[in-house]
Amino acid sequence: MKAYNVAVLGATGLVGGTILKILEERDFPINHLYLFSSKKSAGSLVTFKGKEYQVQELKEDSFTEDMDFAFFAAGGAISEKYAQLAIDKGVKVIDNSSVFRMKDGVPLVVPEVNPEEAFRDSGIISNPNCSTIQSVVPLKPLHDRFKIKRIVFSTYQAVSGSGIGGLNDLEKGQVEFYPHQIQANALPHIDSFLDDGYTKEEMKMVNETRKILNDDSIRITATTVRIPVRYSHCVSANVEFEKPFELEELYAALENFEGIVVKDDVKNNVYPMPLDAEGTDQVYVGRIRRDFSVENGVNLWIVADNIRKGAATNAVQIAELLINR
């Protein structure tokens, strides 16, 4: 099998470190590994497959023509500044920031949902928002069969979605990263507020869902909330279809779709929880029940590890698509 030269930007961060973990777990065929970070973290040693690598400071001349893939996990400002430099050297960029997601011509890919988009030659592939990724996986088979008309998203998102700052606020009981205490609290505030009262996170879910499902006709609204959980986001999705359905048909569509685990036995208190999802790559779905307030409505409870499937694993799966074509 061919081996590839791979760069990871933000290698000492939460998502970058998890990308390295996933690459090792899935035995991605790597020839040379290049690790980059800010000047502050440069010089750190990272162990990958039993070998120590020294993290280099990211500079404008860091990219070389022998690199095949660059995983960007260092934030939007870094992606905006350095992605084109990598592309100019012929490096395929897989970007975890929101900078390019909604740009025309840039694929926004969840491999189980729209793998064909990964092969559009734009030089860059965007990794979607974490809550969007886990939501569209179960929505895809249902949309294909029953045509989604409207979605109401309500999210309950772990602090690791904010990186180390969010984890520190929760674990240390401090108020440094978030505007309010997160311990024993819930903050209906993820990312900055827009003029219409929605947050950027909420609009990411609206716009990215439409783009990934390739259907701008779907009416979508969202409320995103940060909760005092370390890992794994939860999403309540209230979905209205154009076509009638039987619940048994929904179960079958979900159970037979790649990447989904249905956990739904309420008589025995079986339903997805953050602790179930932490450290795994599956999307868990439960609490499947009709919404009797509308015609052809259903409620879904969707849980997934936001750092793995919601970021690092999805990025590595995109690279796997490209090498296994």
FINURO-933892 format. One record per residue (C-alpha): residue number from 1; residue in three letters; z, y negated, x. Coordinates in nm, 4 decimals, padded with zeros to 6 digits. Example, Ala and Ser with C-alpha at 12.3 -4.5 7.8 and 13.67 -1.06 7.14 Angstrom:
<rs>
<r seq="1" type="ALA" c3="00.7800" c2="00.4500" c1="01.2300"/>
<r seq="2" type="SER" c3="00.7140" c2="00.1060" c1="01.3670"/>
</rs>
This chain:
<rs>
<r seq="1" type="MET" c3="00.0000" c2="00.0000" c1="00.0000"/>
<r seq="2" type="LYS" c3="-00.0792" c2="-00.3485" c1="00.1188"/>
<r seq="3" type="ALA" c3="00.2197" c2="-00.5573" c1="00.2256"/>
<r seq="4" type="TYR" c3="00.2427" c2="-00.9305" c1="00.1609"/>
<r seq="5" type="ASN" c3="00.3816" c2="-01.2360" c1="00.3354"/>
<r seq="6" type="VAL" c3="00.6334" c2="-01.3959" c1="00.1018"/>
<r seq="7" type="ALA" c3="00.8203" c2="-01.7262" c1="00.1112"/>
<r seq="8" type="VAL" c3="01.1275" c2="-01.8099" c1="-00.0964"/>
<r seq="9" type="LEU" c3="01.2259" c2="-02.1756" c1="-00.1379"/>
<r seq="10" type="GLY" c3="01.5858" c2="-02.2365" c1="-00.2321"/>
<r seq="11" type="ALA" c3="01.6783" c2="-01.9078" c1="-00.0678"/>
<r seq="12" type="THR" c3="02.0501" c2="-01.9912" c1="-00.0518"/>
<r seq="13" type="GLY" c3="02.0732" c2="-02.0969" c1="-00.4163"/>
<r seq="14" type="LEU" c3="02.1640" c2="-01.8940" c1="-00.7227"/>
<r seq="15" type="VAL" c3="01.8083" c2="-01.8210" c1="-00.8414"/>
<r seq="16" type="GLY" c3="01.6566" c2="-01.7991" c1="-00.4925"/>
<r seq="17" type="GLY" c3="01.9214" c2="-01.5539" c1="-00.3821"/>
<r seq="18" type="THR" c3="01.8630" c2="-01.3464" c1="-00.6929"/>
<r seq="19" type="ILE" c3="01.4865" c2="-01.3456" c1="-00.6293"/>
<r seq="20" type="LEU" c3="01.5602" c2="-01.1886" c1="-00.2920"/>
<r seq="21" type="LYS" c3="01.7856" c2="-00.9336" c1="-00.4595"/>
<r seq="22" type="ILE" c3="01.5172" c2="-00.8438" c1="-00.7130"/>
<r seq="23" type="LEU" c3="01.2472" c2="-00.8182" c1="-00.4446"/>
<r seq="24" type="GLU" c3="01.4710" c2="-00.5708" c1="-00.2622"/>
<r seq="25" type="GLU" c3="01.5681" c2="-00.3754" c1="-00.5734"/>
<r seq="26" type="ARG" c3="01.2076" c2="-00.3376" c1="-00.6867"/>
<r seq="27" type="ASP" c3="01.0844" c2="-00.2651" c1="-00.3336"/>
<r seq="28" type="PHE" c3="00.8231" c2="-00.5388" c1="-00.3415"/>
<r seq="29" type="PRO" c3="00.5843" c2="-00.4694" c1="-00.0490"/>
<r seq="30" type="ILE" c3="00.6732" c2="-00.7397" c1="00.2035"/>
<r seq="31" type="ASN" c3="00.5264" c2="-00.7752" c1="00.5509"/>
<r seq="32" type="HIS" c3="00.6813" c2="-01.1050" c1="00.6607"/>
<r seq="33" type="LEU" c3="00.9569" c2="-01.2913" c1="00.4760"/>
<r seq="34" type="TYR" c3="01.0015" c2="-01.6670" c1="00.5113"/>
<r seq="35" type="LEU" c3="01.3168" c2="-01.8315" c1="00.3778"/>
<r seq="36" type="PHE" c3="01.3485" c2="-02.2059" c1="00.3229"/>
<r seq="37" type="SER" c3="01.6205" c2="-02.4407" c1="00.2040"/>
<r seq="38" type="SER" c3="01.7391" c2="-02.7986" c1="00.2364"/>
<r seq="39" type="LYS" c3="01.8498" c2="-02.9330" c1="00.5734"/>
<r seq="40" type="LYS" c3="02.2106" c2="-02.8793" c1="00.4642"/>
<r seq="41" type="SER" c3="02.1701" c2="-02.5032" c1="00.4234"/>
<r seq="42" type="ALA" c3="01.9194" c2="-02.4477" c1="00.7038"/>
<r seq="43" type="GLY" c3="02.0441" c2="-02.2103" c1="00.9705"/>
<r seq="44" type="SER" c3="02.2216" c2="-01.9861" c1="00.7223"/>
<r seq="45" type="LEU" c3="02.1741" c2="-01.6132" c1="00.7684"/>
<r seq="46" type="VAL" c3="02.0531" c2="-01.4002" c1="00.4775"/>
<r seq="47" type="THR" c3="02.0402" c2="-01.0222" c1="00.4814"/>
<r seq="48" type="PHE" c3="01.7367" c2="-00.8566" c1="00.3229"/>
<r seq="49" type="LYS" c3="01.6848" c2="-00.4805" c1="00.3387"/>
<r seq="50" type="GLY" c3="01.9382" c2="-00.4535" c1="00.6177"/>
<r seq="51" type="LYS" c3="01.7773" c2="-00.7209" c1="00.8344"/>
<r seq="52" type="GLU" c3="01.9121" c2="-01.0699" c1="00.8957"/>
<r seq="53" type="TYR" c3="01.6848" c2="-01.3682" c1="00.8408"/>
<r seq="54" type="GLN" c3="01.7607" c2="-01.7260" c1="00.9377"/>
<r seq="55" type="VAL" c3="01.6902" c2="-01.9818" c1="00.6682"/>
<r seq="56" type="GLN" c3="01.4593" c2="-02.2615" c1="00.7833"/>
<r seq="57" type="GLU" c3="01.4587" c2="-02.6227" c1="00.6725"/>
<r seq="58" type="LEU" c3="01.1725" c2="-02.6877" c1="00.4319"/>
<r seq="59" type="LYS" c3="00.9212" c2="-02.9335" c1="00.5754"/>
<r seq="60" type="GLU" c3="00.5732" c2="-03.0489" c1="00.4839"/>
<r seq="61" type="ASP" c3="00.4202" c2="-02.8207" c1="00.7469"/>
<r seq="62" type="SER" c3="00.6235" c2="-02.5131" c1="00.6507"/>
<r seq="63" type="PHE" c3="00.3365" c2="-02.3410" c1="00.4694"/>
<r seq="64" type="THR" c3="00.0769" c2="-02.1436" c1="00.6605"/>
<r seq="65" type="GLU" c3="-00.2464" c2="-01.9763" c1="00.5627"/>
<r seq="66" type="ASP" c3="-00.1044" c2="-01.6285" c1="00.6251"/>
<r seq="67" type="MET" c3="00.1442" c2="-01.6652" c1="00.3370"/>
<r seq="68" type="ASP" c3="00.0478" c2="-01.4852" c1="00.0165"/>
<r seq="69" type="PHE" c3="00.3217" c2="-01.5894" c1="-00.2267"/>
<r seq="70" type="ALA" c3="00.5782" c2="-01.8680" c1="-00.2423"/>
<r seq="71" type="PHE" c3="00.8612" c2="-01.8442" c1="-00.4928"/>
<r seq="72" type="PHE" c3="00.9857" c2="-02.1972" c1="-00.5676"/>
<r seq="73" type="ALA" c3="01.3507" c2="-02.2034" c1="-00.6776"/>
<r seq="74" type="ALA" c3="01.4730" c2="-02.5332" c1="-00.5362"/>
<r seq="75" type="GLY" c3="01.4417" c2="-02.7676" c1="-00.8346"/>
<r seq="76" type="GLY" c3="01.1757" c2="-02.9883" c1="-00.9866"/>
<r seq="77" type="ALA" c3="01.1693" c2="-03.2558" c1="-00.7169"/>
<r seq="78" type="ILE" c3="01.0930" c2="-02.9969" c1="-00.4488"/>
<r seq="79" type="SER" c3="00.8253" c2="-02.8329" c1="-00.6620"/>
<r seq="80" type="GLU" c3="00.6640" c2="-03.1677" c1="-00.7302"/>
<r seq="81" type="LYS" c3="00.6568" c2="-03.2575" c1="-00.3616"/>
<r seq="82" type="TYR" c3="00.5692" c2="-02.9257" c1="-00.1974"/>
<r seq="83" type="ALA" c3="00.3798" c2="-02.7038" c1="-00.4446"/>
<r seq="84" type="GLN" c3="00.0417" c2="-02.8624" c1="-00.3791"/>
<r seq="85" type="LEU" c3="00.0990" c2="-02.8359" c1="-00.0024"/>
<r seq="86" type="ALA" c3="00.1400" c2="-02.4607" c1="-00.0445"/>
<r seq="87" type="ILE" c3="-00.1612" c2="-02.4328" c1="-00.2734"/>
<r seq="88" type="ASP" c3="-00.3743" c2="-02.6223" c1="-00.0215"/>
<r seq="89" type="LYS" c3="-00.2966" c2="-02.3467" c1="00.2299"/>
<r seq="90" type="GLY" c3="-00.4110" c2="-02.0797" c1="-00.0147"/>
<r seq="91" type="VAL" c3="-00.0575" c2="-01.9709" c1="-00.1056"/>
<r seq="92" type="LYS" c3="-00.0022" c2="-01.8518" c1="-00.4638"/>
<r seq="93" type="VAL" c3="00.2928" c2="-02.0499" c1="-00.6011"/>
<r seq="94" type="ILE" c3="00.5295" c2="-01.9034" c1="-00.8602"/>
<r seq="95" type="ASP" c3="00.7414" c2="-02.1973" c1="-00.9706"/>
<r seq="96" type="ASN" c3="01.0744" c2="-02.1778" c1="-01.1494"/>
<r seq="97" type="SER" c3="01.1020" c2="-02.5498" c1="-01.2305"/>
<r seq="98" type="SER" c3="00.9840" c2="-02.7245" c1="-01.5474"/>
<r seq="99" type="VAL" c3="00.7461" c2="-02.9594" c1="-01.3630"/>
<r seq="100" type="PHE" c3="00.4186" c2="-02.7768" c1="-01.4275"/>
<r seq="101" type="ARG" c3="00.4975" c2="-02.5657" c1="-01.7344"/>
<r seq="102" type="MET" c3="00.3213" c2="-02.7775" c1="-01.9925"/>
<r seq="103" type="LYS" c3="00.0352" c2="-02.8967" c1="-01.7753"/>
<r seq="104" type="ASP" c3="-00.3110" c2="-02.7968" c1="-01.8932"/>
<r seq="105" type="GLY" c3="-00.4596" c2="-02.5234" c1="-01.6806"/>
<r seq="106" type="VAL" c3="-00.1249" c2="-02.4015" c1="-01.5446"/>
<r seq="107" type="PRO" c3="-00.0362" c2="-02.0532" c1="-01.6734"/>
<r seq="108" type="LEU" c3="00.3107" c2="-02.0138" c1="-01.8267"/>
<r seq="109" type="VAL" c3="00.3763" c2="-01.6431" c1="-01.8040"/>
<r seq="110" type="VAL" c3="00.6128" c2="-01.3795" c1="-01.9373"/>
<r seq="111" type="PRO" c3="00.4572" c2="-01.0520" c1="-01.8167"/>
<r seq="112" type="GLU" c3="00.5451" c2="-00.8495" c1="-02.1273"/>
<r seq="113" type="VAL" c3="00.3989" c2="-01.1181" c1="-02.3530"/>
<r seq="114" type="ASN" c3="00.0920" c2="-01.2836" c1="-02.1962"/>
<r seq="115" type="PRO" c3="00.0106" c2="-01.1027" c1="-01.8675"/>
<r seq="116" type="GLU" c3="-00.3555" c2="-01.1996" c1="-01.8827"/>
<r seq="117" type="GLU" c3="-00.2597" c2="-01.5646" c1="-01.8201"/>
<r seq="118" type="ALA" c3="-00.1379" c2="-01.4778" c1="-01.4691"/>
<r seq="119" type="PHE" c3="-00.4959" c2="-01.4199" c1="-01.3558"/>
<r seq="120" type="ARG" c3="-00.6181" c2="-01.7702" c1="-01.4313"/>
<r seq="121" type="ASP" c3="-00.6909" c2="-01.9126" c1="-01.0884"/>
<r seq="122" type="SER" c3="-00.4916" c2="-02.2352" c1="-01.0831"/>
<r seq="123" type="GLY" c3="-00.3034" c2="-02.1759" c1="-00.7578"/>
<r seq="124" type="ILE" c3="00.0264" c2="-02.1970" c1="-00.9434"/>
<r seq="125" type="ILE" c3="00.2000" c2="-01.9972" c1="-01.2137"/>
<r seq="126" type="SER" c3="00.4987" c2="-02.1419" c1="-01.3954"/>
<r seq="127" type="ASN" c3="00.8059" c2="-01.9403" c1="-01.4825"/>
<r seq="128" type="PRO" c3="00.9222" c2="-02.0458" c1="-01.8313"/>
<r seq="129" type="ASN" c3="01.2621" c2="-02.1759" c1="-01.9317"/>
<r seq="130" type="CYS" c3="01.5300" c2="-01.9054" c1="-01.9303"/>
<r seq="131" type="SER" c3="01.6056" c2="-01.9158" c1="-02.3039"/>
<r seq="132" type="THR" c3="01.2366" c2="-01.9264" c1="-02.3868"/>
<r seq="133" type="ILE" c3="01.1650" c2="-01.6150" c1="-02.1787"/>
<r seq="134" type="GLN" c3="01.4181" c2="-01.3992" c1="-02.3580"/>
<r seq="135" type="SER" c3="01.3160" c2="-01.5339" c1="-02.6990"/>
<r seq="136" type="VAL" c3="00.9410" c2="-01.4775" c1="-02.6760"/>
<r seq="137" type="VAL" c3="00.9756" c2="-01.1145" c1="-02.5658"/>
<r seq="138" type="PRO" c3="01.0923" c2="-00.9954" c1="-02.9117"/>
<r seq="139" type="LEU" c3="00.8934" c2="-01.2631" c1="-03.0945"/>
<r seq="140" type="LYS" c3="00.5624" c2="-01.1456" c1="-02.9483"/>
<r seq="141" type="PRO" c3="00.5335" c2="-00.8055" c1="-03.1267"/>
<r seq="142" type="LEU" c3="00.6561" c2="-00.9617" c1="-03.4501"/>
<r seq="143" type="HIS" c3="00.4100" c2="-01.2497" c1="-03.4293"/>
<r seq="144" type="ASP" c3="00.1232" c2="-01.0110" c1="-03.3614"/>
<r seq="145" type="ARG" c3="00.2044" c2="-00.8105" c1="-03.6709"/>
<r seq="146" type="PHE" c3="00.3479" c2="-01.0540" c1="-03.9252"/>
<r seq="147" type="LYS" c3="00.2376" c2="-01.4032" c1="-03.8013"/>
<r seq="148" type="ILE" c3="00.5290" c2="-01.6360" c1="-03.7368"/>
<r seq="149" type="LYS" c3="00.5333" c2="-01.9454" c1="-03.9553"/>
<r seq="150" type="ARG" c3="00.8588" c2="-02.1141" c1="-03.8478"/>
<r seq="151" type="ILE" c3="01.1460" c2="-02.0620" c1="-03.6019"/>
<r seq="152" type="VAL" c3="01.4934" c2="-02.2143" c1="-03.5868"/>
<r seq="153" type="PHE" c3="01.6520" c2="-02.1522" c1="-03.2455"/>
<r seq="154" type="SER" c3="02.0256" c2="-02.1892" c1="-03.1847"/>
<r seq="155" type="THR" c3="02.1284" c2="-02.1032" c1="-02.8303"/>
<r seq="156" type="TYR" c3="02.4591" c2="-02.0208" c1="-02.6663"/>
<r seq="157" type="GLN" c3="02.3915" c2="-02.0588" c1="-02.2958"/>
<r seq="158" type="ALA" c3="02.5939" c2="-01.9449" c1="-01.9966"/>
<r seq="159" type="VAL" c3="02.7089" c2="-02.1919" c1="-01.7324"/>
<r seq="160" type="SER" c3="02.5093" c2="-02.0156" c1="-01.4581"/>
<r seq="161" type="GLY" c3="02.2047" c2="-02.1757" c1="-01.6163"/>
<r seq="162" type="SER" c3="02.3320" c2="-02.4941" c1="-01.4521"/>
<r seq="163" type="GLY" c3="02.3637" c2="-02.3279" c1="-01.1112"/>
<r seq="164" type="ILE" c3="02.6687" c2="-02.3380" c1="-00.8866"/>
<r seq="165" type="GLY" c3="02.7884" c2="-02.6659" c1="-01.0393"/>
<r seq="166" type="GLY" c3="02.8254" c2="-02.5122" c1="-01.3820"/>
<r seq="167" type="LEU" c3="02.9995" c2="-02.2028" c1="-01.2494"/>
<r seq="168" type="ASN" c3="03.2446" c2="-02.4187" c1="-01.0530"/>
<r seq="169" type="ASP" c3="03.3343" c2="-02.6270" c1="-01.3583"/>
<r seq="170" type="LEU" c3="03.4118" c2="-02.3122" c1="-01.5554"/>
<r seq="171" type="GLU" c3="03.5947" c2="-02.1183" c1="-01.2867"/>
<r seq="172" type="LYS" c3="03.7967" c2="-02.4084" c1="-01.1469"/>
<r seq="173" type="GLY" c3="03.8668" c2="-02.5823" c1="-01.4772"/>
<r seq="174" type="GLN" c3="03.7208" c2="-02.9050" c1="-01.3421"/>
<r seq="175" type="VAL" c3="03.5015" c2="-03.1740" c1="-01.4995"/>
<r seq="176" type="GLU" c3="03.2573" c2="-03.2582" c1="-01.2216"/>
<r seq="177" type="PHE" c3="02.9186" c2="-03.1204" c1="-01.3177"/>
<r seq="178" type="TYR" c3="02.9349" c2="-03.1365" c1="-01.6984"/>
<r seq="179" type="PRO" c3="03.0279" c2="-03.4563" c1="-01.8870"/>
<r seq="180" type="HIS" c3="03.3160" c2="-03.2740" c1="-02.0574"/>
<r seq="181" type="GLN" c3="03.5392" c2="-02.9746" c1="-01.9967"/>
<r seq="182" type="ILE" c3="03.3555" c2="-02.6444" c1="-02.0423"/>
<r seq="183" type="GLN" c3="03.6621" c2="-02.4190" c1="-02.0310"/>
<r seq="184" type="ALA" c3="03.7602" c2="-02.3243" c1="-02.3884"/>
<r seq="185" type="ASN" c3="03.4902" c2="-02.5567" c1="-02.5159"/>
<r seq="186" type="ALA" c3="03.1258" c2="-02.5715" c1="-02.6240"/>
<r seq="187" type="LEU" c3="02.8867" c2="-02.8512" c1="-02.5304"/>
<r seq="188" type="PRO" c3="02.5869" c2="-02.9179" c1="-02.7602"/>
<r seq="189" type="HIS" c3="02.4179" c2="-03.0846" c1="-02.4660"/>
<r seq="190" type="ILE" c3="02.1850" c2="-02.9117" c1="-02.2165"/>
<r seq="191" type="ASP" c3="01.9664" c2="-03.1358" c1="-02.0000"/>
<r seq="192" type="SER" c3="01.9210" c2="-03.5030" c1="-02.0855"/>
<r seq="193" type="PHE" c3="01.8854" c2="-03.6538" c1="-02.4320"/>
<r seq="194" type="LEU" c3="01.5526" c2="-03.7908" c1="-02.5505"/>
<r seq="195" type="ASP" c3="01.5002" c2="-04.0934" c1="-02.7727"/>
<r seq="196" type="ASP" c3="01.4700" c2="-03.8770" c1="-03.0862"/>
<r seq="197" type="GLY" c3="01.8123" c2="-03.7168" c1="-03.0319"/>
<r seq="198" type="TYR" c3="01.6836" c2="-03.3843" c1="-02.9050"/>
<r seq="199" type="THR" c3="01.7515" c2="-03.2709" c1="-02.5493"/>
<r seq="200" type="LYS" c3="01.4862" c2="-03.1756" c1="-02.2960"/>
<r seq="201" type="GLU" c3="01.6128" c2="-02.8169" c1="-02.3127"/>
<r seq="202" type="GLU" c3="01.5525" c2="-02.8055" c1="-02.6868"/>
<r seq="203" type="MET" c3="01.2006" c2="-02.9379" c1="-02.6518"/>
<r seq="204" type="LYS" c3="01.1295" c2="-02.6877" c1="-02.3731"/>
<r seq="205" type="MET" c3="01.1978" c2="-02.4100" c1="-02.6209"/>
<r seq="206" type="VAL" c3="00.9745" c2="-02.5706" c1="-02.8813"/>
<r seq="207" type="ASN" c3="00.6772" c2="-02.6440" c1="-02.6578"/>
<r seq="208" type="GLU" c3="00.6937" c2="-02.3451" c1="-02.4261"/>
<r seq="209" type="THR" c3="00.7204" c2="-02.0955" c1="-02.7129"/>
<r seq="210" type="ARG" c3="00.4019" c2="-02.2318" c1="-02.8661"/>
<r seq="211" type="LYS" c3="00.2195" c2="-02.2228" c1="-02.5325"/>
<r seq="212" type="ILE" c3="00.3258" c2="-01.8682" c1="-02.4436"/>
<r seq="213" type="LEU" c3="00.2460" c2="-01.7317" c1="-02.7895"/>
<r seq="214" type="ASN" c3="-00.0758" c2="-01.9376" c1="-02.7848"/>
<r seq="215" type="ASP" c3="-00.0169" c2="-02.0787" c1="-03.1308"/>
<r seq="216" type="ASP" c3="00.0440" c2="-02.4501" c1="-03.1867"/>
<r seq="217" type="SER" c3="00.0718" c2="-02.3967" c1="-03.5619"/>
<r seq="218" type="ILE" c3="00.4218" c2="-02.2459" c1="-03.5386"/>
<r seq="219" type="ARG" c3="00.6855" c2="-02.4891" c1="-03.6616"/>
<r seq="220" type="ILE" c3="00.9882" c2="-02.4770" c1="-03.4318"/>
<r seq="221" type="THR" c3="01.3199" c2="-02.6562" c1="-03.3999"/>
<r seq="222" type="ALA" c3="01.6110" c2="-02.5882" c1="-03.1654"/>
<r seq="223" type="THR" c3="01.9727" c2="-02.6690" c1="-03.0880"/>
<r seq="224" type="THR" c3="02.0931" c2="-02.5637" c1="-02.7428"/>
<r seq="225" type="VAL" c3="02.4617" c2="-02.5276" c1="-02.6601"/>
<r seq="226" type="ARG" c3="02.6484" c2="-02.4554" c1="-02.3351"/>
<r seq="227" type="ILE" c3="02.9367" c2="-02.2097" c1="-02.3758"/>
<r seq="228" type="PRO" c3="03.2126" c2="-02.0916" c1="-02.1362"/>
<r seq="229" type="VAL" c3="03.0398" c2="-01.7693" c1="-02.0318"/>
<r seq="230" type="ARG" c3="02.9350" c2="-01.7060" c1="-01.6708"/>
<r seq="231" type="TYR" c3="02.6103" c2="-01.5108" c1="-01.7148"/>
<r seq="232" type="SER" c3="02.3658" c2="-01.4231" c1="-01.9963"/>
<r seq="233" type="HIS" c3="02.2292" c2="-01.6511" c1="-02.2647"/>
<r seq="234" type="CYS" c3="02.2455" c2="-01.5742" c1="-02.6360"/>
<r seq="235" type="VAL" c3="01.9868" c2="-01.6970" c1="-02.8861"/>
<r seq="236" type="SER" c3="02.0046" c2="-01.6883" c1="-03.2638"/>
<r seq="237" type="ALA" c3="01.6463" c2="-01.6965" c1="-03.3899"/>
<r seq="238" type="ASN" c3="01.5835" c2="-01.7562" c1="-03.7574"/>
<r seq="239" type="VAL" c3="01.2200" c2="-01.6575" c1="-03.8108"/>
<r seq="240" type="GLU" c3="00.9949" c2="-01.7019" c1="-04.1123"/>
<r seq="241" type="PHE" c3="00.6727" c2="-01.4974" c1="-04.1296"/>
<r seq="242" type="GLU" c3="00.3532" c2="-01.5528" c1="-04.3238"/>
<r seq="243" type="LYS" c3="00.3276" c2="-01.1825" c1="-04.4109"/>
<r seq="244" type="PRO" c3="00.5838" c2="-00.9654" c1="-04.5928"/>
<r seq="245" type="PHE" c3="00.7673" c2="-00.6986" c1="-04.3959"/>
<r seq="246" type="GLU" c3="01.0095" c2="-00.4109" c1="-04.4246"/>
<r seq="247" type="LEU" c3="01.3070" c2="-00.4109" c1="-04.1892"/>
<r seq="248" type="GLU" c3="01.2057" c2="-00.0663" c1="-04.0678"/>
<r seq="249" type="GLU" c3="00.8762" c2="-00.2157" c1="-03.9514"/>
<r seq="250" type="LEU" c3="01.0592" c2="-00.4828" c1="-03.7516"/>
<r seq="251" type="TYR" c3="01.2815" c2="-00.2257" c1="-03.5854"/>
<r seq="252" type="ALA" c3="00.9810" c2="-00.0113" c1="-03.4921"/>
<r seq="253" type="ALA" c3="00.7886" c2="-00.3060" c1="-03.3497"/>
<r seq="254" type="LEU" c3="01.0826" c2="-00.4116" c1="-03.1357"/>
<r seq="255" type="GLU" c3="01.1849" c2="-00.0649" c1="-03.0211"/>
<r seq="256" type="ASN" c3="00.8314" c2="00.0126" c1="-02.9046"/>
<r seq="257" type="PHE" c3="00.7827" c2="-00.3079" c1="-02.7074"/>
<r seq="258" type="GLU" c3="00.8276" c2="-00.3192" c1="-02.3302"/>
<r seq="259" type="GLY" c3="01.1487" c2="-00.4736" c1="-02.2028"/>
<r seq="260" type="ILE" c3="01.3436" c2="-00.4674" c1="-02.5308"/>
<r seq="261" type="VAL" c3="01.6612" c2="-00.2726" c1="-02.6090"/>
<r seq="262" type="VAL" c3="01.7637" c2="-00.2765" c1="-02.9749"/>
<r seq="263" type="LYS" c3="02.1436" c2="-00.2655" c1="-03.0170"/>
<r seq="264" type="ASP" c3="02.2103" c2="-00.2908" c1="-03.3861"/>
<r seq="265" type="ASP" c3="02.4744" c2="-00.0725" c1="-03.5495"/>
<r seq="266" type="VAL" c3="02.7092" c2="-00.3175" c1="-03.7157"/>
<r seq="267" type="LYS" c3="02.9099" c2="-00.0420" c1="-03.8882"/>
<r seq="268" type="ASN" c3="03.0283" c2="00.0558" c1="-03.5422"/>
<r seq="269" type="ASN" c3="03.0437" c2="-00.3001" c1="-03.4040"/>
<r seq="270" type="VAL" c3="02.7372" c2="-00.2478" c1="-03.1882"/>
<r seq="271" type="TYR" c3="02.5429" c2="-00.5657" c1="-03.1135"/>
<r seq="272" type="PRO" c3="02.4253" c2="-00.7421" c1="-02.7966"/>
<r seq="273" type="MET" c3="02.6809" c2="-00.9380" c1="-02.5957"/>
<r seq="274" type="PRO" c3="02.6598" c2="-01.1295" c1="-02.2674"/>
<r seq="275" type="LEU" c3="02.8595" c2="-00.8641" c1="-02.0843"/>
<r seq="276" type="ASP" c3="02.6011" c2="-00.6018" c1="-02.1896"/>
<r seq="277" type="ALA" c3="02.3158" c2="-00.8008" c1="-02.0425"/>
<r seq="278" type="GLU" c3="02.4740" c2="-00.9268" c1="-01.7200"/>
<r seq="279" type="GLY" c3="02.3110" c2="-00.7670" c1="-01.4181"/>
<r seq="280" type="THR" c3="02.0243" c2="-00.6124" c1="-01.6149"/>
<r seq="281" type="ASP" c3="01.6587" c2="-00.7013" c1="-01.6747"/>
<r seq="282" type="GLN" c3="01.6254" c2="-00.6029" c1="-02.0401"/>
<r seq="283" type="VAL" c3="01.6222" c2="-00.8255" c1="-02.3469"/>
<r seq="284" type="TYR" c3="01.8741" c2="-00.7032" c1="-02.6047"/>
<r seq="285" type="VAL" c3="01.8174" c2="-00.7595" c1="-02.9768"/>
<r seq="286" type="GLY" c3="02.0557" c2="-00.7001" c1="-03.2661"/>
<r seq="287" type="ARG" c3="02.2049" c2="-00.8404" c1="-03.5893"/>
<r seq="288" type="ILE" c3="01.8584" c2="-00.7915" c1="-03.7413"/>
<r seq="289" type="ARG" c3="01.8820" c2="-00.8899" c1="-04.1067"/>
<r seq="290" type="ARG" c3="01.6815" c2="-01.0595" c1="-04.3767"/>
<r seq="291" type="ASP" c3="01.7170" c2="-01.4291" c1="-04.4414"/>
<r seq="292" type="PHE" c3="01.7276" c2="-01.4303" c1="-04.8200"/>
<r seq="293" type="SER" c3="01.7025" c2="-01.8095" c1="-04.8384"/>
<r seq="294" type="VAL" c3="01.3286" c2="-01.8008" c1="-04.7658"/>
<r seq="295" type="GLU" c3="01.0402" c2="-01.5686" c1="-04.8320"/>
<r seq="296" type="ASN" c3="00.9677" c2="-01.3329" c1="-04.5405"/>
<r seq="297" type="GLY" c3="01.2608" c2="-01.4514" c1="-04.3282"/>
<r seq="298" type="VAL" c3="01.4695" c2="-01.2661" c1="-04.0717"/>
<r seq="299" type="ASN" c3="01.7565" c2="-01.3395" c1="-03.8329"/>
<r seq="300" type="LEU" c3="01.7618" c2="-01.2027" c1="-03.4780"/>
<r seq="301" type="TRP" c3="02.0346" c2="-01.2161" c1="-03.2117"/>
<r seq="302" type="ILE" c3="01.8805" c2="-01.2074" c1="-02.8629"/>
<r seq="303" type="VAL" c3="02.0743" c2="-01.1705" c1="-02.5363"/>
<r seq="304" type="ALA" c3="01.9559" c2="-01.1500" c1="-02.1734"/>
<r seq="305" type="ASP" c3="02.0753" c2="-01.2237" c1="-01.8205"/>
<r seq="306" type="ASN" c3="01.9515" c2="-01.5788" c1="-01.7654"/>
<r seq="307" type="ILE" c3="01.9420" c2="-01.5586" c1="-01.3862"/>
<r seq="308" type="ARG" c3="01.7633" c2="-01.2231" c1="-01.3746"/>
<r seq="309" type="LYS" c3="01.5173" c2="-01.1867" c1="-01.6647"/>
<r seq="310" type="GLY" c3="01.5489" c2="-01.5564" c1="-01.7438"/>
<r seq="311" type="ALA" c3="01.4412" c2="-01.6585" c1="-01.3934"/>
<r seq="312" type="ALA" c3="01.4296" c2="-01.4319" c1="-01.0866"/>
<r seq="313" type="THR" c3="01.3110" c2="-01.1037" c1="-01.2375"/>
<r seq="314" type="ASN" c3="01.0423" c2="-01.2717" c1="-01.4454"/>
<r seq="315" type="ALA" c3="00.9124" c2="-01.4474" c1="-01.1319"/>
<r seq="316" type="VAL" c3="00.8961" c2="-01.1212" c1="-00.9354"/>
<r seq="317" type="GLN" c3="00.7283" c2="-00.9460" c1="-01.2295"/>
<r seq="318" type="ILE" c3="00.4587" c2="-01.2143" c1="-01.2207"/>
<r seq="319" type="ALA" c3="00.3936" c2="-01.1389" c1="-00.8525"/>
<r seq="320" type="GLU" c3="00.3829" c2="-00.7676" c1="-00.9335"/>
<r seq="321" type="LEU" c3="00.1146" c2="-00.8338" c1="-01.1923"/>
<r seq="322" type="LEU" c3="-00.0986" c2="-01.0012" c1="-00.9285"/>
<r seq="323" type="ILE" c3="-00.0685" c2="-00.7273" c1="-00.6663"/>
<r seq="324" type="ASN" c3="-00.1140" c2="-00.4406" c1="-00.9125"/>
<r seq="325" type="ARG" c3="-00.4223" c2="-00.5744" c1="-01.0843"/>
</rs>
